[in-house]
Amino acid sequence: MKTTPPTVYIIDDEPAIRDSLTLMIAQENIPVMAFESAQAFLEVCQQDYSGCAIVDYRMPEMDGLELQYCITHYFFNRSWQYSNQC
């Protein structure tokens, strides 16, 4: 199984915050990926992803705690598939 390098995943619905965090982390030569919503992250998230997530607590549709719940289920239950309901 191919694994991705440890990456910082930024999930925030505010473009200015998302862009500034992405820029600061990238300037340190740390792999970083940014997403505008929890759903956008979950749609591309793979079980071989490693690293950490910086997540906005207050986002529309799915907040940071709900995203954490989905990530936990995804990584600990290999049969789980992303859906809009997690």
N, C-alpha and C positions, 0 to 999 in steps of 0.2 A: 504494500500500500504506500503510495506517495504521500508524504506529509508536507505541509506548508511550513515555512519558517515562522518562528514566533512573531506575531504581529500585534500591533495595537489597533483595536477596532473601535472607532468612534461612532456612536449612534446618537444623533441629536437632530431635532427638527429645525433648529435655528442655524441658517447658513453661516452667519458671522462667527458663531462659536465653533461650529464644525470646521470651518476653514482655518480659523486661527489655531485651533488645537492640532489640526493636520499639519499645518506649516511648522509649528514649533517642534513636533515630534519628528517630522521628516528631516529637519535641519540637524537633528542628532543622529542621522543615518539609521533610524529605527524604522522597519517596515510598518506602514500605517495604511489602513483602509477606512474610508468614511462612508456613512450611510445616513440618509435623511429620515429614516423611520425604522422602527423595530421590524416591521414587515419586510422592508427592503433587505435588512441584514439576514433575516431568517430565510428568505428566498434563495440566498446564495451560500448560506452557512453550510459547511461540510464537517463531518465528524473528525476529520484530520486537522481541522483548524486548531492552532495553538496560540497562546498569547493572553492578552487581557482585553477587556472591553471597558471603555469609558462611556457610560450610558446616562443620558438625560433622564431624570426621574419623572418629569412632567412632559409627556408627549401626547398628542391626540391619538385616539384609537387604541394604542397599547403603551402603557407607561413602562418605566424602567424595571419595576418589580415584576410586572407580568412578563417582560422579556426575560428576566433572570429565571423565572419559573420555566419558560419554554426552553431556554438553553439547557437548564438542568435536566429536563426530561429528554431533550434531544441527545445529550451526550451520555446519559446513563441508561437509555432505552433505545437500543439500536433499531428496533422495529418502528419507532415513532417517525412519522412523516409530518412535515410542516403543513398546517392548514390555517385558515384565518382564525380558527378557534384555539389553536395549539392543542 
